[in-house]
């Protein structure tokens, strides 16, 4: 008999499908049951962030914004195409609800081979070369129009597509570009809800804080989640975006 043992083949299959039993158990152990239903207060009910109401309202709002902003999307697409070679959109693999991977849409702000250059620039990471979070001040991969898109956060507008498809919500923890295997145990609880376009991180410092501090804000949001808190965050976000506070 040739080839890998059956157990090794099954292990590879689990990992390919992000169903590695040990990894799933690690996530399940870190994710606490989220308490009570957001309307009835019933123990074991759906909290606000996982409710169908949140899903429907987020989707309708995202569809409305996509329609209203379509002329702006067209202008930005033309500027991006004129500034550098490559596609208008950048689809990056991100980590979402319960560690599930999905493709997050953004306007492209970097050169087309930016991901291939990442390892060669890791020593410039503002959070340290060994940090799981990756941020560089004055990133050399950013295009001429890309810097403005980032400062204004206009590059994030295509996230609305992910809200429509259900991979994201309007408010929640930002999805990470590294997978859940790299999370420390104390980070995993942030995966208990869907990621969002904005959240407490965006209105509290954005990229000026490290990942551990982001997790603290995410867990605070999870514990306090409500429709009113989402509305408060959504109202504050434009003011933070327009000032460019913490953007990179």
C-alpha positions in Angstrom: 0.0 0.0 0.0 1.4 3.4 -1.0 0.7 7.0 0.0 0.0 8.6 3.3 -1.6 6.7 6.2 -5.4 7.2 6.4 -5.0 9.1 9.7 -2.6 11.5 8.1 -4.9 12.0 5.1 -7.8 12.7 7.4 -5.7 15.2 9.4 -4.7 17.0 6.2 -8.4 17.1 5.2 -9.4 18.5 8.5 -6.8 21.3 8.3 -7.7 22.1 4.7 -11.3 22.6 5.7 -10.3 24.4 8.9 -11.9 21.6 10.9 -8.8 20.4 12.7 -10.5 18.9 15.9 -7.8 20.1 18.3 -8.1 23.6 16.8 -11.9 23.6 17.0 -11.8 22.5 20.6 -9.3 25.3 21.4 -11.7 27.9 19.9 -14.8 26.3 21.6 -13.0 26.4 25.0 -12.2 30.1 24.5 -15.6 31.3 23.3 -18.1 31.7 26.1 -21.8 31.3 25.6 -23.1 34.8 25.1 -25.7 35.0 27.7 -29.2 36.3 26.9 -31.5 37.1 24.0 -31.2 40.8 23.1 -35.0 41.4 23.2 -36.4 38.9 25.7 -33.4 38.6 28.0 -34.0 34.8 27.9 -30.9 32.8 28.9 -29.4 31.0 25.9 -31.2 33.3 23.4 -29.6 35.0 20.5 -27.5 38.0 21.5 -27.7 41.2 19.4 -24.6 40.5 17.4 -25.8 37.1 16.3 -29.4 38.0 15.8 -31.3 37.8 12.5 -32.4 41.4 13.1 -28.7 42.5 13.1 -28.1 40.5 9.9 -31.1 41.9 8.0 -30.6 45.5 9.1 -26.8 45.4 8.3 -27.6 43.9 4.9 -30.2 46.5 4.0 -28.0 49.4 5.2 -25.1 48.1 3.2 -27.2 47.7 0.0 -28.5 51.2 0.4 -25.0 52.6 0.9 -23.6 50.7 -2.1 -26.4 52.2 -4.3 -25.8 55.8 -3.0 -22.1 55.6 -3.2 -21.9 54.0 -6.6 -20.8 57.2 -8.3 -17.9 57.6 -5.8 -16.9 53.9 -6.4 -16.6 54.7 -10.1 -14.4 57.8 -9.5 -12.2 55.9 -7.1 -11.9 53.0 -9.5 -10.7 55.3 -12.2 -8.1 57.0 -9.9 -6.7 53.6 -8.8 -6.4 52.3 -12.4 -4.5 55.5 -13.4 -2.2 55.5 -10.4 -0.7 52.0 -10.8 -1.0 48.7 -12.7 -3.2 46.1 -11.1 -6.9 45.4 -10.2 -9.2 48.0 -8.6 -10.2 45.7 -5.8 -7.9 43.8 -3.4 -9.4 40.7 -2.0 -7.5 39.6 1.1 -8.1 36.4 3.1 -9.3 37.4 6.5 -10.4 35.5 9.7 -14.0 35.9 10.7 -16.7 34.3 12.9 -15.3 31.2 14.8 -12.1 31.3 12.8 -13.7 30.9 9.3 -11.7 32.4 6.4 -13.3 34.7 3.9 -12.2 37.1 1.2 -12.5 40.7 2.3 -13.0 43.4 -0.4 -11.0 46.6 -0.3 -9.9 49.2 -2.8 -6.3 48.4 -3.7 -3.9 50.8 -2.0 -0.6 48.9 -2.6 1.4 47.7 -5.5 0.0 44.5 -7.1 2.7 42.2 -5.5 2.4 43.7 -2.0 1.6 40.3 -0.3 4.8 38.8 -1.8 6.9 41.6 -0.3 5.4 41.3 3.2 8.0 38.9 4.7 10.9 41.1 3.5 9.4 44.1 5.4 8.5 42.3 8.6 11.4 43.9 10.4 9.7 47.3 10.0 6.5 46.2 11.8 5.6 48.9 14.2 4.4 46.3 16.8 7.7 44.3 16.5 9.0 41.8 14.0 7.5 38.9 16.0 4.1 40.4 16.5 1.2 38.6 14.9 -0.3 42.0 13.9 1.4 43.7 10.9 1.5 47.5 10.5 4.2 49.7 9.0 4.5 53.4 9.2 5.1 54.9 5.7 4.8 51.5 4.1 6.8 51.5 0.8 4.3 49.3 -0.9 1.5 51.9 -0.8 0.7 53.7 -4.1 0.4 57.4 -4.6 -3.4 57.3 -4.4 -3.3 54.6 -1.8 -2.0 56.8 1.0 -5.0 59.1 0.6 -7.4 56.3 0.4 -6.1 54.9 3.7 -6.0 58.2 5.5 -9.6 58.8 4.5 -10.6 55.1 5.1 -12.2 55.2 1.7 -10.3 52.0 0.9 -12.6 50.2 3.3 -15.9 51.0 1.5 -16.0 47.7 -0.5 -16.3 46.0 2.9 -20.0 46.7 2.3 -20.0 43.8 -0.2 -19.0 41.5 2.7 -21.8 42.8 4.8 -24.3 42.0 2.1 -22.8 38.5 1.7 -23.0 37.9 5.4 -19.3 37.5 6.2 -19.3 40.8 8.1 -21.6 43.2 10.0 -21.5 46.9 10.2 -20.2 46.8 13.7 -17.8 44.3 15.3 -14.2 43.4 15.7 -12.0 44.0 12.6 -11.2 40.7 10.9 -7.5 39.9 11.0 -5.2 39.0 8.1 -3.6 36.1 10.0 -5.6 33.0 10.7 -6.9 31.7 14.0 -4.1 29.2 14.4 -1.8 32.1 15.2 -4.2 33.6 17.9 -3.1 33.3 21.5 -5.7 31.6 23.7 -6.7 34.9 25.3 -7.4 36.3 21.8 -9.8 33.6 20.6 -13.0 35.0 22.3 -13.1 37.8 19.8 -14.1 35.2 17.2 -17.4 34.6 19.0 -19.2 37.2 16.8 -19.0 38.3 13.2 -16.4 40.9 12.3 -17.4 44.4 11.5 -16.6 47.4 9.3 -16.1 49.5 12.4 -16.1 49.0 16.1 -14.7 50.3 19.4 -11.2 50.0 18.0 -11.9 52.5 15.2 -13.3 55.1 17.6 -10.7 54.5 20.3 -7.4 54.8 18.5 -7.5 52.6 15.5 -4.0 51.5 14.3 -2.3 53.4 17.2 -3.0 50.5 19.6 -1.5 47.0 19.6 -3.4 43.8 19.1 -3.7 43.0 22.8 -5.4 46.3 23.4 -7.7 45.7 20.4 -8.7 42.4 21.9 -9.6 44.2 25.2 -11.9 46.6 23.2 -13.4 43.7 21.3 -14.2 41.8 24.5 -15.7 44.9 26.0 -17.9 45.3 22.9 -19.0 41.6 23.1 -20.0 42.0 26.8 -21.9 45.3 26.2 -23.4 44.5 22.8 -26.7 46.1 21.9 -28.4 48.0 19.1 -27.9 51.3 20.9 -24.1 50.7 21.3 -23.9 49.9 17.5 -25.7 53.2 16.7 -23.4 55.1 19.0 -20.3 53.5 17.3 -21.7 54.2 13.8 -22.4 57.8 14.6 -18.9 58.4 16.0 -17.0 56.6 13.2 -17.3 59.3 10.5 -15.8 61.9 12.8 -12.8 59.7 13.6 -12.4 58.9 9.9 -12.6 62.5 8.7 -9.8 63.5 11.2 -7.7 60.6 10.0 -6.9 59.8 13.7 -4.9 56.6 13.9 -5.1 55.8 10.2 -2.1 54.2 8.5 
